[in-house]
Amino acid sequence: MKTWRKRLRRRLPASLKARMSVVVFLLVLGAVALLALATLAVAELGMRDVTGRQQYVSLAGAAVFIDEELDAKRNVLRAIADSLAAGGAQDGASLQRFLSAQTVLAREFYSAGVVGMDGLVLASVSPFKPQAGLNLKGRPYFEQTLASRRSVISAPLNGSISGMPIVVVTQPVFDASGGVRYVLAASVNLRQPDFLGRLGALKPGAGGYLYIMTSDGVIVEHPDKSRIMQHIEAQGPVSAPTRRAMQGFEGWLAGSTTQGVDALFAYHRIASTGWILASVYPMRDAFAPLHAIRSKILLAAVLLAALAGLAGWRAVLRLLQPLARLRHQVHEIRRHRLGIDVLQIERRDEIGDLSRDFYSLVAEREMAEAQTRDSERRLKLLTDHVPVVIVYIDREHRYQFINATFEKWFGKSRKESLMHSVREVLGEEAYQMREAYLRRAFAGEEVDFEFTVGAEGDGLRAFQTSYVPDVDERGAVAGVYGLIHEITKTRAVHTALQFAAATDTLTGIANRRRFDEQLEQSMQRTRATRAPMALAYLDIDRFKAINDRLGHQAGDEVLKEFAGRLARSVRASDLVARLAGDEFVIVLEGVKSAAEVGQIGAKIIDAIRQPFELAGGPLPVTTSIGIAIFRDGALTPAQLLDLADQALYAAKGQGRDGVALLEAAE
C-alpha cells in the first residue's frame, strides 16, 4: 500500500495548483461517471424486470399453445374411438382395416394401435413392420387408462419397435353398456420436426431458446434433439433456477447457466401433462441496446469533466495567489532575509489565519528550543551525579548515552564509548553475557540480571542491571534504557543472613531448619539414583548429669567439642546438624551397605570416647547412635527421623556407647 502511494505521488504534478486541478477533474469525472453508471444500472434493473415479466407471459402463452396441441391430438383419438365403437369391428382383420382407413392418424401421430383389455395389440399402423404378440399390459399409461377410464398422456419413453423417443396418447373405447372394450393408443415421435415445431418462433432473442422437461427432469423437447429423453443433469449439474423449477417454482428468475452465462430464466407448467416449459434468455442479448449506449454516455461524462476541470484550474489559480505570497515569505524568513513580523497580516480568511499561526509556531519553537537547552543542561547535571549508571543502547547495540557514573565505576571513557557497540566497549566476554538479555529487552520485555566485576579476595564487586525497552508510538522498541546499581554490600548482608538462618549459633554446624531441607532433598535424590542413604540420630550419654555436675558452661563446651568431632568423623558431603539440646543427626548419602554404615558408626563411637579436654580437666564422654537405612519407598522425612530415633532407643537399651541399625521397609 505504501509503495502504491509513493508511485502515485511521483506521477502527480509537484505544483499544488496543478494537483488541485487534477483532483477537481478526477472528482467531476468520477461523479459524472458514477451517476451515468448508476443511471444505467437502475435502467438495467427496470429493464430486467420488464423483460422477465414479458418472458414469463410469453411462456404462459406457449404453454396454452402446447395444451391446445395435445388436446387436439386427444380429440382426434376421441373421434376415432367413437367411430370404432359405432362400427362394431370385432376381429383383428376388421380392426386393422378400420385403422388403415383413418388417414388422419398418419398426419397427427407416428404410430397407432388398438389394444385389447388383456394388453395385446390387436391392430396397428406404423412406419415399421408390426411386432407379433406385442403386449402393453403393465405399461403405466395403459394401466392408468384402464383405471381412470380417461385419456392419458405418458411420460417420454423409447419406442419398443422404433427405438425413437415418443410419448403415447391413449383413449378408451367404450361398448354399448359403457364398459371399456379397447384402448386406442397412438405415439408421437418427439424428434419429428413438426412436433411442437412452432415453439422455435417463440424463443427469446437470437441466443435464447425454449425446452420442455418432465417434473422429474427428463427432456421432452429441446433445440438439441440429441438431448431428448436424457435427464436434464446428464451433462452436469443444473443451474440454481432450474433446480427451483423442478421443486415447483413458476415464474422468472435471474441467474447463471452452468456455463457461467448470465441469463433470465422463465418456467411454466403445462396443465395437461404437468411438464415444465422453460426458456433461457442470455442477458447480453436482452440488454444489448442498453449496453450499446453505455460507451456514448461515458464519453459525454469525460468531456463534461474536462470542461469542469478547466474551469476549476482557472478558479484554483485565482484562489491560491495569497498562498503563493505566503510561501515566498516563509522561504525568505528561512534565509534570514525577512523577520517573522511579516507573517502578522490582517487578512480575515484562512490564509490570514495560516500566516498568523506560522508566526505563533515559529515564536513558540524558538522559546521551546531555549527551554529544551535548559532542560538538557539540568538533566545532564542530574544524571552525572546520581550513584547509578544510566545508559541508552540503540538497535545496533551501540551506546547512545552514558552518564558520568559509568566512567567512574568501570573506567571507560564516556567520550570514547559513545556511538560504539557494547562489544567494543566492554569486550567480547562481557557482551556475550549481556547479549541474550539485550535481545529479550528489544523484544519488549523488561529484564533484570546480576554480574560481578573483579575476583574473590581482590575487591569483588556485584551489580544489578535493569533493561527497560523504549517503545515508540508505533509499538516498536527503538532502544533500551540500562540502569546499573551496585549491590556488593547488599549481597554480603544477604549471604550472612542466609548463613545465620541455617546455622546453630552454639556449635557452628547446621541447625534444625537446614537439616529439614537437606533430609527431604537427600531422600528425593536417593529415590532417583537408587543409591541407599542413612540417617544417624545421636545424643550424649548422661548429658544431663554433666550439666548438673559441671554447670551449663562446661555443658556448652562439651556440645561444641562433640559437634566438631562428629564433623571430622564423616565426609565433607555429609550433613551434621544439631536438633536441640544434646540431640544431633547426620545425613549420610550414597552409602553402599549396612556394613559400611556400621563402620561409620563405630568410627564415630571411637572418636567420641577420647576424653574431652575441659577447663576443669579431662572428661570421659560417650554417645549412643541409632541409624536408619533408607533405599526407596513412600517414607516421609518425619517417618525416617522417627525410625532413626527408634534405633537410638535400641542402642541405649543395649547399654549405651554403641550403635543400632534399622532398615526402612521399601
FIRO-511609 format. One record per residue: x negated, y negated, z negated of N, C-alpha, C in turn; residue in one letter. Coordinates in steps of 0.02 Angstrom, whole numbers, plus 50000, padded with zeros to 5 digits. Atoms other than C-alpha are relative to their C-alpha. Layout:
BEGIN
XYZXYZXYZA ...
***
This chain:
BEGIN
499585006050000500005000050000499564993750000M 500445005750002498604987949957499644999050067K 500335000449934497694991850121500474997050051T 499515002749952499274988250219500104992649990W 499915007250013499494971450134499394996050023R 500595003649977497694966550169500004999250075K 499985000549927497894970650353500514994950023R 499495004849981499494960450361499754992849989L 500265006750013498634945350281499494997950052R 500515001649951497184946450403500314998250068R 499695001249935498374946450552500434993750000R 499615006250003499424931650489499544994050009L 500415006049994498794914050531499764997549932P 500275002550063497704905850398500384993949976A 499665006250018498694889550401500675001549967S 499364999150034500144888350279500574997950044L 499465002349955501144878550407500175005450051K 499884994849950500914892150537500335006149968A 499704994250034501324905750410500744998849985R 499305001550014502914896950359500425000350063M 499634999749937503424895250541500125007350020S 499924992849985503104913850568500535003149955V 499514997350047504104917850412500714998050019V 499345002449980505564906950469500245003950061V 499814996449940505534915350640500205007249983F 499854993150018505484932750564500645000749961L 499384999850039506874928850441500614999250045L 499435001149955508014921950576500095006150045V 499964994149957507574936450692500315005949962L 499734994450039507904949050553500744999149984G 499305001250017509544940750502500455001150060A 499584999349940510204939750681500025007350021V 500014993049979509624957450721500425004349953A 499604996150048510394964350562500754998750011L 499305001549988512014955150598500255003550063L 499794996649938512044961850776500075007549989A 499964992850012511654979550719500585001849955L 499444998650044512934978450579500664999750039A 499405000649960514244972450703500095006250045T 499974994049958513804986750821500195006249960L 499844994250042513874999150677500745000249982A 499285000350018515604993050623500425001850061V 499634998449938516184993750804499965007450015A 500084992849986515475011250822500435004249953E 499574996350047516375017050664500734999650022L 499315000749978518015009750727500135004050063G 499924996449937517745017050899500005007649988M 500014992850015517315034050824500675002349973R 499364998150028518935034050726500545000350055D 499515000049946519965029250878499895005950047V 500154994549954519065041850990500185006749970T 499834993750033519255055650862500745001349999G 499274999150001521125052550846500265001650070R 499794998649932521315051851034499845007250020Q 500204993249983520355068151050500475005149968Q 499564995350034521475076650922500705000050033Y 499345000449967523075070151006499975003750066V 500074996549936522425076451174499995007649989S 500044992950015522035093251094500685002849982L 499324997750018523795094351021500425001050063A 499654999249936524485091551197499785006350036G 500254994049967523355105151264500275006349966A 499734994250036523965117051127500725001350021A 499314999249977525755113651181500015003250071V 500054997249933525245117351361499855007549998F 500174992850005524465134051310500595004049976I 499404996650025526015138551211500515000950057D 499524999549944527075134751365499775005350050E 500264994949954525915145551474500155007049974E 499894993450029526045160151354500755001649998L 499284998950001527935157651335500265001850070D 499794998449932528095157851525499875007350016A 500164993049988527205174651532500475004549961K 499524996050038528335181151394500685000150035R 499355000349966529865175151489500025004650061N 500034995549942529275184451644500115007249977V 499914993150026529105200651542500715001249975L 499324999250027530795197451459500505001150057R 499544999149943531665195651628499925006950032A 500124993449970530825211351696500285005549954I 499734995150048531305220651534500755000550006A 499264999949993533125215451556500195003750065D 499854996549937533075221551739499905007549992S 500144993050011532305238051684500545003349959L 499474997250041533625240751552500645000850040A 499394999849961535025236851676499965005150056A 500084995449943534295247751816500075007249981G 499904993250023534315263551715499475004950024G 500534995449979532675270851779499835004649942A 500094995250053532335286951684499335003550004Q 500614996149995530855296651751499414995750022D 500605003749983529065291751791500014997250070G 500005002349931529345290451978500434993950009A 499565005849994530825278651962499714993949965S 500325005650037529895268251833499434997150042L 500565002449960528385267351949500264995850059Q 499725003849944529485261652095500254993249976R 499745006350027530275248551984499434995049990F 500565004650014528595241351929499694997650065L 500325001949938527895241352105500424994850037S 499575004849967529405231252163499964993149968A 500025006550036529045217352033499374996350022Q 500585003649974527875206352136499764994549953T 500205005450046527875193052001499475002349950V 500494997450047526835204551891499294998950025L 500685000949973525335203452007499784992749997A 500195007150003525415184352005499844997849928R 500065002550069525565182451816499535004249957E 500384995650045524615197451747499475003850039F 500554996049972523065207751777500235007150013Y 499724993349994523955224351747500635000349958S 499394999350038525615230451679500205007449998A 499794993250005526435246551622500615000849956G 499434998250042527965254851546499775005449952V 500254995550051527595263851382500595003049963V 499474996750036528695276751301499924999149925G 500015000850072529125277251116499435003949968M 500554996150027527755290151090499324997150018D 500625003449983526445278151161499735002050067G 500264997749936526215287351327500204995150055L 499875004549945526045276051479500365003950055V 499584996349953527455281651597499904997550071L 500115002949933527085269751743499574993849991A 500455005850006525805256151780499834997350068S 500275003349940525185243651909499374996349979V 500625003450017523375237551908499525000650059S 500494999649946521865234552020499615006649999P 500384993850007521155251151958500485006050004F 499624993849998521715269151977500265001649931K 499724998750067522895273451833499655005949967P 500334994750039522155284251696500555004849976Q 499484995250019523175300051672500005001149925A 499934998550071523845303051499499804994449953G 500195005650043523425285651434500544999049947L 499535000650056524245283751263499814994049958N 500115006150039524445267351167500215000749928L 499784999150069525065274851006499424998449952K 500515002050048524115267550858499684993350016G 500285006649984523625251650952500404994849961R 499655004850043524045236750839500574996450035P 499475003949966525025226950970500605004550015Y 499444995449986526075242551015500405001349936F 499664998650063526465246750834500374993949974E 499665006150023526875228450794500634998750041Q 499405001049958528085227850942500575004549977T 499484995450024529005243350880500274997849932L 499785001850067529045236950702500424993650000A 499655006550002529605219150741500574999550050S 499495000149948530675223350896499984993350038R 500085006449966529965207250970499375000250043R 500605000749958528685201651097499394998449957S 500625000950038526865202051035499444998350048V 500615001549962525265194151100499415002749959I 500534996650038523755204751050499404995449990S 500665003250006522055199150990499585001950062A 500434998349942520705198951127499695006949991P 500294993450003520085216351169499725001950068L 500284997649938519115225751302500475005350029N 499554995249968520215234951427499685006950003G 500274993250002520025253851411499845002650070S 500134997649931520065256051602499534995250035I 500395004949962519375239851673499364997949964S 500575002450038518175235851533499974992449997G 499995007249999518675217551555500314997449935M 499685003050059519115205951409500714998050017P 499295001349986521015204951401500374998449936I 499505000150053522485200351292500625003450029V 499414996249978524055210951301500624996649974V 499355002950018525815203551303500515005750005V 499524994550001527205215851255500714997349997T 499295001850004529095215551270500395006649992Q 499604993950007530265228951201500585000250050P 499424998949955531575236351321500535003749961V 499484997250042533225239851234500495004150042F 499484996149967534535253051279500684996949986D 499335002850007536395250451280500214999349927A 499815000450071536535253751092499564995249960S 500435004850035535185240951051499365002949973G 500624997050022533795253151015499444999050050G 500585000949956532045251551085499915006450040V 500074994249957531905262951235499295000450029R 500685000549975530255257351314499674993849972Y 500375006250014528905244551283499654998050065V 500325002749940528375233851431499374996449978L 500655003050020526505229451412499644997550062A 500375003049944525545217651527499374996649973A 500635002950024523735212151512499824993850041S 500245006149968522945195251553499245000349998V 500745000049996521125195051613499744993249978N 500235006450027520265181851509499474996850044L 500515002949956518935179651643500294997950067R 499705002349938520175175751781499944992350004Q 500085007349994519835158151847500634996249986P 499385003850008521665153451840500305000749930D 499724999450068521935158951658499824993649961F 500095006350036522175142651566499494995550035L 500515003649962521105135151704500084992549995G 499905007250004521895118251684499714996849937R 500335002850059521025116451516499394995950019L 500605003649980519465110751609500144992750014G 499835007049985520375094951663500104995949937A 499885003550063520675090651479499374999049959L 500615000450041518855091451422499814992749989K 500175006950016518215075551335499324998050029P 500625002549974516895066351436499645005050044G 500384995749954515585073251554499665005749963A 500364994850037514655082851419500425003849950G 499584996550048516145088551316500315006350029G 499684993949976517085104951327500515002349948Y 499494996950042518565114751255499885007549998L 500024992750003518625132651196500535002349951Y 499494997050042519835144451109499695005949964I 500224994150038519465156950971500565002149953M 499524997650049520475167650855499824997249932T 500155002450068520605163250671499425003849969S 500574996250025519295176850642499354998150035D 500615002349967518075168250761499845003550065G 500134996749935518235179250919500204995250056V 499885004949948518115168251075500485002950052I 499504997949951519635169351190499884996550067V 500135003949940519205155651315499414995449987E 500605004150009517555146351342499734998250069H 500315001649934516675137051485499485005150020P 500494994749986515305150051470500375006749994D 499594994050001516295165651521499655006049968K 500354994450031514915177051454500125000449925S 499895000050072515405171951277500705002549981R 499334997550015517205177951294499955006949969I 499994993950040517565192051171499415000649952M 500545000150050515985187751074500244996149938Q 499845003950061516085181550896499644993350005H 500275006849996515765163050876499294999549971I 500665000150032514235167250768499515004850034E 500434995149967513495179650893499334996950020A 500625003349979512195166650948499704995749945Q 500285003650057511825159950774500554996949957G 499515003050046512665150850629500404994550035P 499575005249970514115139350674499904993549963V 500055006650032514215120850635500494999549942S 499575000950058515005114550475500724998550019A 499295001049981516575107650564500355006450023P 499704993749977516875124450649500145004749942T 499894995950060516675133350482500644997849964R 499405002450034518025122150408500635001850040R 499424998249959519185125450556500195007349990A 499854992950011519025144250529500315001149932M 499704999550067519535140950348500694996849996Q 499325002649998521155132450404500064992750015G 499975007249988520685114350441500274998550070F 499775002649936521625105050580499894992449999E 500135007149996521115087650637499344998950036G 500645001549968519505079150693499474998449947W 500565001150045517785077750612499404997750041L 500655001649970516085070150649499485004649969A 500514995550025514605081750634499485001350053G 500534998249954513165090250722500105007250022S 499984993249975513135105650832499405003849973T 500574996050024511955119950792499364998250037T 500605002449964510775112350923499794993149976Q 500195006550026510725096150823500294994150037G 499695005549962511825085850941500574997149959V 499465003350035512925073050853500614999950045D 499404999449958514715075450912500624998949957A 499345000150031516565073150874500335006750014L 499684993549995517475089450840500754999249985F 499285000050013519365092150850500255007250003A 499744993250004520375107750806500764999849992Y 499274999550006522205112750828500205007350009H 499764993149996523125129150802500525000750055R 499494998349950524115137050945500555003849965I 499464997550042525805140650868500185007350015A 499764993349982526235156450965499525005649982S 500504994850012524605165750930499584998949937T 500445001450056523755157150783499284998850020G 500685001349977522215154550893499824992649986W 500255006850013521125139050865499764997150066I 500225003749941520965126851010499524994649976L 500525004550024519345116850987499714996050058A 500355004249951518495102551078499384997149968S 500635002950022516715095951064499834994250046V 500115006149961516345078051121499354996849975Y 500635003050022514495072551110500064992549991P 499945007250014514345055251032499624995850051M 500375004049950513065049851162500444998550060R 499525001349947514465051551290500564995449976D 499445003950026515815044351178499834992649992A 500195007050014514825028651135499524997250052F 500475002449949513845026551297500124992750018A 499905007149983514685009851340499744995349945P 500225004350056514325003051166499244999749996L 500734999950002512505008451172499704996050057H 500275003649942512305000451343499934992649987A 500035007350013512634982951275499564998449939I 500405001350060511544985251118499374996250017R 500625003449982509924980051205500124992850019S 499855006949981510764964651276500124995749938K 499875003850061511364959351104499354998649962I 500635001050035509634961851027499564994950037L 500395005049962508814951751168500264993049986L 499725006550017510014937551134499804997849930A 500215001650068509554938650949499284997549999A 500695002249998507694937050990499944992950027V 500025006849972507984921651098500264994949950L 499735004650050509044913650963499504999049943L 500505000650053507704917450833499414995750022A 500555004149975506364909650945500164992649997A 499805007050003507344893550958500014997549927L 499985001950071507624893450769499294999449972A 500695000550023505754896750739499674993650022G 500295006349975505264881850849500264994149959L 499725005450041506454870550755499725000249929A 500284999450068505804877350589499294997649997G 500715002149998503994874350641499954992449997W 500015007450001504354855950676500204997449931R 499795002250067505264854250509499465001349948A 500534998450048503834862750415499444995050005V 500545005049992502544850950490500164993549965L 499805006450031503514835950430500025000649924R 499924999350073503884842750257499345001249964L 500634998250033502094848450222499464994650005L 500505005349996501204832050261499764997749931Q 500255001950066501164826750075499565005449968P 500414994650028500464843850029499305000050031L 500665000549968499054841550156499594994549968A 500365005450034498604824950074499765002249931R 500194997550066498594833349903499415004850005L 500554995449989497454846949970499344996250011R 500605004049988496224833750033499744996949936H 500205003150063496214825049864499665005149953Q 500304994950043495854841349771499305001850024V 500674998649973494394845049888499514994549982H 500445005750016493674827649857499835000049926E 500144999750072493834829949668499495005549986I 500494994750010492884846449679499304997850020R 500665002549979491474837349770499784993849961R 500155005750044491504823849635499994993450037H 499945006349963491944810549763500594995849976R 499435003450029493574806249675500095002349928L 499824998150068494144806149495500685003149997G 499364996550004495624816049433500594995149994I 499455004750006496624799949411500404999350064D 499625000549937497104800549596500575004950002V 499464995050001498204815449554500634997549965L 499425002750036499374804749448500404995550047Q 499605003849952500534799349590500724999649975I 499335001550025502314793049569500565003650038E 499474996449964503224804649689500435004049951R 499544996650045504774812449609500205007050025R 499834993349974504844828149715499495005249975D 500444994750023503924844849696499274998450012E 500705001849988502324837649773499744995649944I 500205004250056502284824349638499915004149937G 500074995750059502584837449503499365004250005D 500604996049991501194848249577499374995949989L 500585004350008499974833749582499884998549926S 500085001650071500294828849402499815006249960R 500204993850034500174847049348499275001750012D 500714999149986498484848149435499584995649953F 500375004650045497924833049334499985002949929Y 499974997250068498514841049170499575006249995S 500384993850002497724857649216499254998749997L 500725001550000496014850149254499794997149933V 500165003050065496054839749095499995005349945A 499984994750051496564854748990499415004850008E 500564995549989495204865349072499364997149971R 500605003250028493854852849026500005000349924E 499964999750073494484852348848499905007349976M 500084993050020494594871448841499275002350005A 500704998249993492814873148905499594997549942E 500365002750057492194861948767500155004149937A 499824996050058493174871948637499685007050004Q 500314993449992492504888248710499274999849981T 500725000550018490714882348694499914999749925R 500045000450073491034877848511500155006849969D 499814993450028491884894748478499445005050010S 500554995449987490454904348560499424998749953E 500555001650045489184895048453500155002649929R 499824997650066490144898948293500015007649997R 499984992749999490434917148345499295002949999L 500694997650000488574919448381499694999349931K 500285001150068488124912048212500275005349952L 499694995050045489344923948126499725007050013L 500214993149984488844939948218499265001149985T 500724999250013486984936548194499845000549926D 500155000050072487154935648004500415005149961H 499644994750036488344949947961499545006149995V 500434994150009487494965747892500275006150038P 499724994849957488234976048034499734998950070V 500215000549931487574979848207500624999850044V 499445000749953488784973948342499725000050070I 500224999749931488534978948524500615000850044V 499484998849950489584979348683499675003650058Y 500294995649949489254993048812500495000450059I 499564999949942489934992348991500055007250028D 499854993449973490495006949101499385003550026R 500644996949980488695009749162499565001549940E 500354998850063488195011948978499414995249991H 500505005350010487224995548980500234995449945R 499845004750053487124983448834500164993250030Y 499805006649977488104967648875499954994949943Q 500075004450058487994960448698499665003849944F 500354997250058486844963548550499924994449949I 500105005350050486824953948385499305000749970N 500685000450028485274949348285499855005849953A 500114994450047485524963548158499725006150036T 500274994549961485164976248295499244999650005F 500725001049994483444968848319499655001049933E 500304999350066483114968248131499965007349978K 499974993150025483634986248095499595004950042W 500304994949956482954995448247499374997650036F 500625002549971481524984348301500004999550075G 499945000649928482174982548479500164992750017K 499895006949981482064965448561500694999150031S 499335001249973483814958648592499964997350071R 500075003049934483244948548742499815005250052K 500224995049952482374963348824500505005850007E 499534994449998483794975548784500634998450040S 499395001849965485224965648863499965002050074L 499934997849930485814972349033499585006350015M 500354993749992484784988249005500435005649971H 499594994550022485545005348979499795002449930S 500144997150066485655014348811499405004750005V 500564995349991484445027448880499344996250003R 500625003849994483155014148924499804996849934E 500165003650062483285005048756499835004849944V 500094995650058483415019648632499615006350016L 500364993949983482585033748729500485005750018G 499604994549975483195050048806500345003949945E 499724995950054483445059648643500594996549966E 499475003750032484475045948561500604999350046A 499445000749952485515043648720500395006650005Y 499664993549995485895062348733500465001149940Q 499584999350060486555061848554500634995650005M 499445004749997487705047048595500445001050063R 499664999849935488235051648773500715002949994E 499344996950006489685063248726500494995349965A 499565004750035490375050248604500204994250046Y 499855005449953490255036648737500525002250051L 499514997649951491205047248862500705000449970R 499354999750034492595050148736500294993049990R 499775006950010492675031448699500244997050066A 499785002749936492775027048884500625003650026F 499374996649984494195039748896500584997249959A 499475003250038495165028748774500055002149927G 499964997450068494775037248608499534996149954E 500435003050050494105028648451499575005549968E 500464994750019492555038448397499574997649941V 500465001350056491555039148232499505005749997D 500514994850010489915048248208499434997049959F 500565002150042488365047648098499345002350031E 500674998149978486505048148137499494997349950F 500535002050046484865046148044499404997650040T 500625002749970483255036848080499445001249949V 500564998650044481565041848007499965007449984G 500104993050019481025057947920500075000649924A 499944998750071481285066147749499354998049964E 500585002150039480135058547619499634994150030G 500345005649967479695044347739500514994550016D 499515005349991481135032347716500565001850048G 499454998049956482545042147800500604995549988L 499435004550005483995030347838500595003150039R 499394997249970485795035547879500454994450023A 499565005049972487005025847988500645003350025F 499354997849972488835027348040500184995250057Q 499825003949941489375021548214500735001050016T 499314999849976491135017248271500024997150070S 499905002449932491515016048457500754998550010Y 499315002249991493105006048495500094998150073V 499905001749929493755005648677500274992950009P 499745006649981494044988548757500475001150059D 499504998449950495664991348853500254993650032V 499785006149966496114978448987500765000250012D 499285000749990497854972949045500295005850040E 499764994549960497984987449168499985006749963R 500044993850038497675000249031499355003850011G 500644996749988495915004449092499494997649947A 500525001650049494395004648975499444996350037V 500515004049967493254990349031499325000849968A 500624999350037491934993248897500135002949931G 499944997150067491604999448721499634995549950V 500325003650055491264989648561499685005249954Y 500344995650047489984997848447499864996349934G 500115002850067489954994248258499605005149961L 500454995350034488505001948159499904997549928I 500085001550072488475002247966499465004649972H 500484995850034487045008447858500335003349940E 499674996250054487645022147739499505004149961I 500514996150035485995027947664500165000749927T 499864999850071486455023347485500655003749987K 499364996750010488245029347504499935007650006T 500114992849991487675046347569499635003049941R 500374997450057486425048247425500455000849939A 499534999650057487785044547297500485005850011V 499534994649986488965056647383499685006949989H 500364993650010487645070547383499925001549926T 500094999050072487295067747198500665002049966A 499354998350029489145068347156500205007250017L 499844993249981489365084447254499605005049959Q 500414995550040487895092447161500255000349929F 499765000250070488565086746993500655003849993A 499354996850004490295093347032499945007650001A 500074992749993489615110947067499475002949953A 500564997850042488255112146930500204999849927T 499904999850073488345117246748499504995149969D 500435005450025487655102346651499485002449950T 500474997650051486785112646514499445004150032L 500504995349975485925126246614499714998250069T 500245001849934485745118246786500175005050054G 499794995349949486475133246875500724998350021I 499335001449975488145134246968500525000649944A 499464999750050489745131046869500585004250026N 499424995749984491445139546873500314998050068R 499715002349936492065128747020499615002750059R 500424997549945490585133247130500065007650006R 499944992749999490745151647080500645002250035F 499364998149969492605152347130499964999350077D 500055001049928492215145147302499565005350032E 500484995349971490715156647330500285007150001Q 499754993250004491595172547274500505001450057L 499514999049946493045170347397499665000550068E 500364999849936491855166747541499615006550007Q 500404993849998490755181747496500445006050015S 499554994449986492245193547495500245000050073M 499805000449930492795187147666499445002550046Q 500574997749959491045190047738499915007549994R 500074992850011491005207447660500505003850043T 499494996749958492635212147747499804999750074R 500185000849930491955205447912499405004250020A 500644996649982490205213447905499985007249978T 499994993150027490665229447810499385001549959R 500584999050044489095226747704500224999049928A 499745000550068489505230147519499714994149962P 500235005250045489345216747385500145002349928M 499894998350070489295217147196500094993649960A 499905005650046489895205547057499805002349930L 500244998350068488945206246893500294995149950A 499715004050054489785200046734499575001249939Y 500484999250056488565196746587500204995549942L 500015004650058488575189746413499425001949954D 500554998950047487285188346273500265003849940I 499774995950057487445201846143499944996049935D 499975003150066487965194645972499774992750002R 500205007049994487765176646033500294995749945F 499695003950054488965170145900499575000249937K 500434999550060487795176645765499394995550007A 500585004549989486335167145845500204992949986I 499765006850012487365151145844500104998749925N 499865001050071487915153745664499364999849959D 500614999550041486165158045600499504994650017R 500525004849980485065146245702500274993150018L 499715006549981486275132445748500134999450075G 499795000749930487025126245910499434997650045H 500565002449958485425117645969499595006050023Q 500374994149982484505134245963500415004350049A 499574996349953486015142346047499974997250070G 500055003149933485895129746189499345001850033D 500654998149973484035133746209500025007250027E 499944993149979484465152246220500395000450067V 499605000049939485795148746353499604997750060L 500395002649945484595138546460499475005050021K 500514995149983483205151546449500325006250032E 499644994249973484475165546483500184998850074F 499825001749931485075156646641499385000050045A 500615000149960483295154046700499755006950016G 500234993149988482835172346678500455003650050R 499554997049951484395177646774499834997750070L 500155002749934483975166146920499355002850028A 500644997449976482185172846927500035007550014R 499964992849993482765190946922500375002250063S 499624998149941483835190447080499734996250061V 500225003249939483625185047260500234992750003R 499825007149993483695166747312500694999250030A 499345000449968485275170547414500565001949953S 499494998150048486185177347261500204994049957D 499755005750039487275165247161500045002049926L 499964999250073487015164146971500414994249974V 499555005350025488405154546881500185001449928A 499754999650069488975150846705500744998650000R 499285001050002490825153246674500194995749940L 499845003750062490975147346493499625003349943A 500354997350058490035149346329499395004050021G 500564995749981488825164146349500195004950055D 499774995749946489785171746497499694997750065E 500335001549937488795172446660500215005150052F 499844995449945489115180146830499464999250054V 500475000149944488025184746979500355003050060I 499714997549938488675186647158499435002750042V 500544996649963487595199347250500295002450067L 499764998149933487935200447438499515004750034E 500434995849958487285213547559499615005349963G 500344994550034486845227347435500115006450040V 499974994049959486535244547507500375005749967K 499704994250034487135256647374500094998549926S 499915000750072487675258947194499335000849964A 500654999150032485905264847154499614993550001A 500365006449996485185248247215500284995149949E 499695004550049486455238747109499785001849930V 500234997950066485965249246958499294997749987G 500695002350008484135244846987499964992649985Q 499985007250013484555226246993500214998749928I 499775000950069485505227846829499455001849951G 500544998050045484045237146748499454994749998A 500515005249997482835223546807500214994049956K 499755005750041483935210146725499945001849926I 500044997950071484025220246562499284999349976I 500715000450020482115221446557499784992849993D 500215007150003481915202746594500274996749937A 499705003250059483085197946451499695002749935I 500264997050062482275209946323499364996549976R 500615003650022480675199446322500214994649951Q 499805004950053480755188546162500054993050028P 499915007049982481405170846185499584995749954F 500435004450041480125158046125500384993749984E 499635005950023481105145346022499564996049953L 500385004450046480525131145910499885003549933A 500074996550063480805142245758499645006650005G 500364993849991479835156745831500345004550052G 499704995549950480155171445948500665003049976P 499344997350017481935178045957500165005650048L 499804994549956482415195346024500734999050024P 499345001049971483905194046142500135005850049V 499804994949950484845207446240500654997950033T 499395001649963486275207146365500345006450022T 499604994449972487665218646423500264997750068S 499825001849931488075219246608500545004850026I 499494996049965489665225146695499984998150074G 500075001449928489515226746884500575003550038I 499484997349956490975229047008499754999850071A 500234999549931490545235147182500614999550047I 499445001249954491675229147325499765001450071F 500174998349931491675236147502500524997150050R 499475002349955493355232247583500665000849963D 499344999250030495205231047544500324993349986G 499605006050011496515218647488499894997049931A 500145002550067495725214847318499904992550002L 500095007350004495825196447267499384998549958T 500575001950042494355186847188500155000949925P 499834999350071495275186647020500005007449979A 499994992850016495535205547028499305002949997Q 500694997650002493705208447069499644997749937L 500305002550062493175197546922500265003949940L 499724996150055494355207146809499695007049998D 500324993449998493585223646869499294999649971L 500675000950029491845216946827500044999149924A 499905001050073492495211646655500125006849966D 499884993350027493125229446628499345003949995Q 500654996650002491385236046673499584997249942A 500385003050056490635223746545500235003149934L 499764996950062491755230746408499765007249995Y 500264993250001491215248146459499275000149978A 500715000350020489385242946440499944998749926A 500025001350072489735235946268500215006249961K 499774993950034490655251846224499465005349998G 500554995149999489065261446268499444997949952Q 500505001950050488105252146132499634993650017G 500325006349978487655235546221499315001350029R 500674999849970485965231446303499975005250056D 499994995149946486455241446457500454997750057G 499625001649939487325241846624500555005250011V 499464995549981489015249146676500264997950069A 499785001349932489615250746856500705002650012L 499344997849977491375251646926500054998250075L 499945001349928491795252947113500734998750016E 499315001849982493345244347183500265004950051A 499684995449953494565255747272500144996350065A 499895003249934494715252347460500745000550019E 
***
